[in-house]
Amino acid sequence: MANHSRPTVISASETDSASDRRRFSSPLLLLSMILILYLVLAAALPGKTMHLNQGRYETLDGLWTITLPDGQVANTHLPATFSLERNALIKADYVFDRDYNDGSVLQIRASMQQVRVLLDQTLVFSSDQSAETRFTLPQASVWHLVPLPSRLAGHTLTLEVSSPVDVMSGVVNPVVIGSANTLIWQLFIRQWPTLLMVLMLVIAALTSLALQLANRLNDGRLLYLGLFALSVAIWFFSEARLMQLITGSQLLIGSISYMMIAFIPAFFLLYLRDAVLSHFHRLLTLIAIGYLLWWPVTLGIQLVGLAHLIDMAVYVNIATIITVIMILVLLFISTIREHSRAARIMLFAFIGLGIAAISEVIAFLRSNFDATSHYSRFGIIFFFVLILVDAVRSVQHLVQADKKARMLSQLAYLDAMSGIGNRLAFDRDIEQMADRPDAGSFRLITMDINDLKAINDHFGHQAGDEAIRLFCQCLKEVFTEPDQCYRTGGDEFSVICPQTDQTLYEEKIHRLQICLSTRDEQPFRLISAIGSGLYQRENKETLHDFLNRVDQSMYQHKQKLKQHDERTAGNRPLDNERRSI
């Protein structure tokens, strides 16, 4: 039996799709080949290795001899913490057991501390955060890089550490030795998860701000969400101990984190107010304002020397715990009573964020500063994924609703049959033209279709509707921008012309008459009565009087047309043949 196969038919759309794939795949294939070749050359061609962190580094993790202010001596590894009063001086001695490469430096973390470094009782470095100013600047936790000679075997390194801040007094951080570029590079390497999160938050912030600007929303939900994400990103970057790499300002380094812990809840509350908990608008606004005012107040207290920012941060953190609990209650109420989908999603996201925030604050209150920002890292990621997706979805609904509202608003000013402006649009625009501060003069043209009732009676209402549509087509063809056309009644039309030149007006009227005379596909012809007038503000004529004057000019023209019809009664418009109406 012969096998008759059906021939394959390729549609035009399939051909176009294949063509599109070839068009896009060719450049991508070429780009891939170029990149592969480039990487092969980079791996194959010899050259000196240029890693930034090519040097070695190590932590001085041997035994340190710690001498306390009361003379007690302890041998321990670093880090070490002792319960001491503020400004108490600790001495930590370490004996080097070998030499190091040229260019080696010590990396010391001073946690709001004054640090002196001695080598065999010779001072080689002293940190002094004080400056000649009448203000008391906040103590900053900073990195110090202290150059050392290469021959260190048998020499004694001495650290003298003190802090005016209670929680930092008695803290001795680990000490690392290596090349400067290696130590700086390691700061980035150790913090890469935090830096990745900072990048994600900045992208989320910029996305939110761009969407807010692009969509011109009536509320500021995306604005506050963007500011919230940006504040969290700055706080994470500061807590990653990297702020010193982009600024040397003691005020910024020592206070930026405390600013953010006030701004973060403020922006978040404003976002909740606009996006989820609008019923609690006043409450959330007041609390947000309180957080925003907290920062200048506490900074002022710091600058006049009454208290340290870190001591006052305890209170804002306690307030944050209370705020977290309050928001959870409000979200729960909105979810149960109002069955709010937005509140339900936010409640789910906020539970994860709240657990992370409370854990963060507890760690802070327990002086576990090494854990700062670690607890909230995953909570922030979980929260932002949920909230950003929901915010984008909500904005899409808002944009669609806004487009629908604008469309309905536009339709309210359009004549459904003709597609030009209606009476409502005419009244609005003519008043705006007359009331503009820079208004000089403009021309108003009024028209109507003669004997439209006769067309309806003899040819049917569909013919009358067609007459209106044909008339409007001619209007739109002749009176183009900046002229505006309107259907102000059943067979009445108006045109507002910003240009007042008489010759131009007569030319357009002539073109309109030609256009009407060429619409001969119907069993009637179109004739229009036309009136016109110039509105001149300096004449101090009221708009009402002006409109009446233009209408009277149209009625006068209409009367002349009727008189002409009476004189030519033998050529009546509604004979069996196509006639002029």
N, C-alpha and C positions, 0 to 999 in steps of 0.2 A: 504494500500500500504506500502510495506516495505521501510524503509528509509535506503538506502545503503550509508553510509558516507565514504568518501575517507580517507584512512589512512594518518596520519600526517607524513611527511618526514622531518627529521632534517638533514640539510647539515653539512658537516664537518666544514665549516667555522663558522656556527652558534654554533656548539658544542665548537669550540675553543674559540669563543667570550664569551660564557657563562663561560667556564673554566677560562678565563682571569679575568672576573668580579668577580668570586668567589675568585681567587687568590689575587686580590687587595682589595676586600671588607672585607675579614677576618681580616687582620691586622688593617684596619681602624676601624672596629667594636670593636676589642679588645682595641685599643688605646682610642676610645671614652668611653668605659666602665671604663677604668683605670682613665681617667680624671674626669669623673662624680663621681666616688667613692672618688677620692682625694678631690674634691670640697665639697662633702657632709661631709666628715670627717672634713675639715677645718671649715665648718659652724657649725657642731654639737659639736665638742670637745671644752670644756671650755678653756679659757686662757685669759691672760691680753691683752687688746687692745694695739696695737703698732703703731698707726697712727703717722706719722712724724709730722703732724699738729694738734696734739690733744689739744694744748694750745689755748687760746683765744687771739684775737688781735682786736684793734680798732683804728680808726683815730681820732686824737685830733682835732675834727671839731668844737669845741666851739669858742668863740670869742677870737681873739688874739689882743694884743695891739701892734701896729706897730709904732716905733719911727724912723722917717726919719732923714737924716743928718742935715737938717735945723731946726730940733726940732719939726716939725709937728708930731702930734699923730693921728693915725687912728685905730679904732676898726673894725676888719674884719675877715672873715673866710679865711682859706688857701685852695687852692693856691691863691697868690696875686702877682701882678706885678706892679711895679712903674717905671716911666721913670727917670732914674738916670744915672749919669756919671759913668765910670769905677772906680772901687775900692771904690765906695761909700759904707759906712757901714750902714746896716739896723739892728735894734734891734726889735725882736719879743718876747713879753712876754705872757705866758700862765699860769693860776693858776689852779692847779689840784684840782678837787672837790672830789676825793676819793683816797683810797689806791689801790695798784695793787699787783699781786702775786710776790713772790720771783723769781728772775731771769728775771724780765721784762727789756726790752731794748727799746730804741728809734730807729726807722728806719728813717733816714734822707737822702733825695736825694740832693746831692750837684751838681748843674748844672754848672760845671766849676767854682766852688766857694770855698772860704775859709770859714769854719764853725767853730764857737766856741759855746760850750754848757755850760751854767752856771745854777746852781741850788741854788736859794737864793744868787745870786751874787758870788757863789763859782764855780770856773772853774772845770768842770768834763770831758771835752773833747775839743781837739783842732785839727783840720785837718790842715796839712801843706804839700802841694804837692811839695814844693821846695826841692831840693836835692843839695848836694855839687858837682856841675858839672859846667863846663864852658859853657854848652849849655842851651838854654831855652827850657825845655820840654813842650809839649803841655798840656794845661789845660784839665783835664779829668773829665767827669761827672761820679760820683761814688756814691755808697751807703755807709752810715756810720751806724754802730750799736753801740749805746752808752748805756752801762749798767746803771741802775738806782736802787736806794733802793726801798723797797716795800712800805714804809710809805711815801706817797707823798701828801696826802690830805692837802690843805692849802699852799703847797710850790709853789714857782714861778719858772717856767722854762723860761730861756732866750736863744734865738738863736741870734747870731751875724753873719751876712752873708755879704760877699763882693765878688766881682768878677773883675778880670782884663780885662774881655771880655765885650765889650759894650752891646751885645745883652743879656747877662746873668746878667748884673748888674740890681738890683732892683727886681729880681725874688725870691720869697719865696715859696718853694714847701710844699706839705702836710707832716705832721709828723704822724707816726704810732707808737703805742706802743703794745708790746706783747712779747711772748717768741721768742728767736732767731731762733729756728728751724721752728717755725710757720711762721715767717716773711719771711724767705728764701723760704719755701715751697710755700708761696703765690706768690712770684715772678714768680715761674714756672707756677702756676695755672693761673695767670692772662695772661700769655704769651703763653698758650698752642696752640692757633691757629697759632701764629708765629713759635713756635717750630715744629709744624706739617709741616708747609710750609718749614722750614729749612731742615727737614728730607727728604721731597719729593724732594727738590732741590739737596741735596747731593746724593740721589739715582739716580736722573736724570744725575748729573755730572759724577758719577762713571760709569753709564751705557754708557754714551757717550764716555768716555775715554776708557772703555773696548772694545767697538765696533771699535773705531779708531785703537787700538792696534791689535785687532783680524783680521780686514779686510785689514789692511795695505793700506789705501787709498792714492792716489797720492796727495790729498789736505788735509788740516787740519781742515775741517769743523766740524767734531765731536770733535776734540781736543779743538777748540775754543768755541764750544757750551758747552762742559764740563767745561771749565775754566770760561765761562760766568755764568753758573748755580752755580758753586762753589763760585764765587765772590758775586753773589746776596745772596747766603745762608749766607756767612760770614757777609755781610752788614745787613741782617735782624737780625741775632743773636746779632750783636753789638747794633743795634737800639732797640732791645728788652731789653736792659739794663742788660744783663746777662753775658757780657764778663768778668766782675770782678770775676765771680765764677770759671773761669778756668785760669786766669792769674792775677798777681798783678802788672804787668809792667805798669808804668804810660805812657810810650811811646806807647805801644800797645793799651791800653784802650783809650788813648786820640787821637789816629791817625788812627786806623784801618778803621773806617768808611770813613774817607776822602781818604784813599788809595783806597777803593773799589769804591767810586763814580768816580774815574779816571779809574780804571781797567775795570769796568762793560761796559762802552761804547766802550773801546778799544777792548775787546774780542768780543763784539757783532759785531763791524764793521769788524773785521777779519773773523768772521763767515759769514757775509753777502758777503764779498768779494769772499770767496771760494765757497759758496753755491748758491748765488742768483744773486749778482750784479758783476759778473766777468768782465763785460765791463768797470766798474769803478774801476778796480784793483788798479791803482796807487793812485787815489784820496783817496780811503778808507784806503789804507796802510799808507799814509802820515798823515791822521787825527788820525788813531789809534796810530801811533808812537807819535804824539803830546800829546795824552791823557796819554800814558805811561810815557813820559818825564815830564809831568806836576807834577806827584807825587814827584819824587826826588827833583825837583826844589822848590816846595812849602814846602816840609819837610825841605830842607836846609834853606829856609827863616825863618821857624819857629824856627829851632835850633839856628840860630844866633840872634834871637830876633827881627827881623824886622817887623813881622806881625804874627797874630795868624792864625792857620789853618782854623778856622771857618769863619774868615773874608775873606780869599782867596777862600773858598769853594763857595762863591757867584759867582765868575767868572766861575768856572767849571760847576756850575749849569746853568748859562746863556748859556755857550757853549753847554751844553747838550740839552737845548731847541732848539738852532739853529740846532744842529745835528739831532735831531728828525725830525724837519721840512724838512731838507735836504734829509734825508733818505726816508721820505714819498714822496717827489717829485721824487727821483730816482726810487723808486718802482713803482710809478704811470707811469713814462715814460717807464719803462721796461714792464709794464703790457699792456700799450696801443700800443707801437711801436712794441715790440717783441712778444706780446701775451704769455709772460712767465708765465707758471702755477706756478712755484716756487715764482715768484715775486707777483702774485696775492694772493697766500696763505699768504705770508709774509706780504703783505700790509694789509690784513684783520687782521692778528695777531698783526701787529705793530700799527694799529690804536688804538686797545684796550690798548696796552702797552704804546703808546705815550700819550694817554689821562691820564693814571695813572701817568706817569712820570711828565707830565706838572703840574698836580694837586699837586704832591709831591713837586716839586720845588717851586710852588707858595706858598704852606704852609710854606716851609722853609724861603722864602723871606719875608713872613709876620710874621716870628718868632713864628709860631704855631708849636713848636717842639713836643708837645704831639701827634700831628697827623702824625709825621714822620713815614714812612713805612706803615701807615694804608691805604692810598689811593692806593699804588702800590700793596698791597697784592693780591687783586683779579685780577688786571691786569697781575701780574706775573703768577698766576695760569692759567689764560686764555691763555696767551702767550705760556707758556711752553707746555701745552697740545697740542696745535696746532703745534708748531714748532718741538717738539720731534717726534710726529707721522709722520710729513712730512719728518723729517730728516731720520728717520729709513726707511721709504719707499724709499727715494732717495738713501740711502746707499744700500738697497736691489737691486735696479736697477743698481747701480754702480758695485756691487759685481757680479751680473749676467753678466753685460757687460764685466767685467774684466775676469771672467771665460771663457766667449765666446772668448775673445781676446787671452787668454792663450791657449785655446783649438786650435784655428786657428793657433797660433804660433807653437804649438806642431805638428799639422798636416802638417805644412810647412816643417817639418824635418822628416816626416814619408813617407815611401813608401806605397802607397795605396793598392797595391796588396799583399804585403808580411807582412806588419805591422812592419817591422824593419826600421832602419834609412835609409834615402836616401842619394844621393850624397851631397846635401847641408849640411846635418848633419855630413857626413864623413869629408868634408873639414873643417867644424868648429871644430870638435873634434880633428882631427889629428894636426891642428895648435895649439890648446890649449895644447895638450899633449907635443908637441915639444917646445912650448914657456914657459912652466911653469918654474918658478925660481928653483924649487926643482926637475925638471925633470932629471932622470938618464938615464934609457933605457926602451924601450917597444918593443913588437913584433907586426909586421904587417903581416897579412896573406891575400893574394889575391887569388880569385878563379873565375872560370867561368864554366858554364855547357857545356860540349862538345856536339856539333852537335844539339844545340837547334833549329837552322833553319830547320834541317832535321826532327825534331819532328813536328814542325809547318807544314811543307810541306806534310808529310805523314799522320799525325793523326789530323791535324787541330790546329788552334790557341788556342782553349780551352785546348787541351792537353798540348801545350806549357806553357800556364798559370798555369796549374796544376803542371807541372814539376817545375816551379819556386816556387810555394807554398810548394811543398814537400821538395824541397831543403832548403828553409828557415826554415821549421819545424825542419829539422835535425840540421841546424845551431844553432837554439835557444835551442835545447835539449842538444847539446854538449858544446857550448860556452855560459856559463851562467855568471852571475855577478862575477867578475868585467869586464869580456870581453864584448865588444860592437860590434854588427853585423850590417852591412850595405849592401844595394843593390845599387851599384854605377853605374850600367848600365843595359842594357837589360838582359844579362845573366852573368853579372859580380858582384862579391860580395867581401866584405872586412871585416876583423875582427881585431880590435885593442885589444891586450892582454897586460895588465900591467905586467903580470908574464912572465918572459923570459926563464924559465927553459926549456932546450931542451927535456928532457925526458917527461915532462908534455905536451909539444907541440906535440910530436910524439904520445903520448897516445890519445890526443884529435883528431888528424887526423885519427888514427886508428878507434876510436869510430865513427867518421863522416862517414868513408867508410862503416862500418858495418850498420850504420843507413840508408845510401843511398841504400845499397844492399838489405835491407829488405822491401823497398817500392815497393813491387811487385804486388800491386793491379792495376797497370796501364800497358798498352801494350808496355812499354819501361823500360829500366833501366837507372839510372843516374850515370854518371861518371864525375868527376870534375878535371880540371887542377888546381894545387895548387902551389903557390909561397909564400915564406916567407923570412923575414929579420928582423934583430935587429937594432933598432935605438939607438945609443949611443951618447949622447951629447958631450962627451969628444973627439970624433972623428972629431968633427967640420964639419960633413957632412951636406950639405943643405937638407932641407926637399924635395925639388924638385928632387935632385939626389937620395935620399933615396927611394922615390916613384918609380922612374924609375928602380932602382936596383931590387926592389921587383917585379915589373911588368915583368922585364926580366926573373926572376927566374920562374915566372908562365908560360911565353911563352915557356921557355925551356922545362918545364914539359909537356906542351901542345904538343910540337913538338915530344917528345918521345912517347906520347900516339898515335899520328897520325902514326908514324913509326910502332908502334905495330899493329895498325889496318891494315896497308898495308901488313904486314907479315902474318896476319891472315885474308886475304881477303875472305876465304871460310866461315868465320863466321861473315858476315857483320851485322852491328847493325840494319839494317832496313829490314831484311827478314820478311816473313809473320809471323814468330813466334816472341815471345818477345825476344828482343836482348839487348845487352849492348851498351849504347851510352855514 
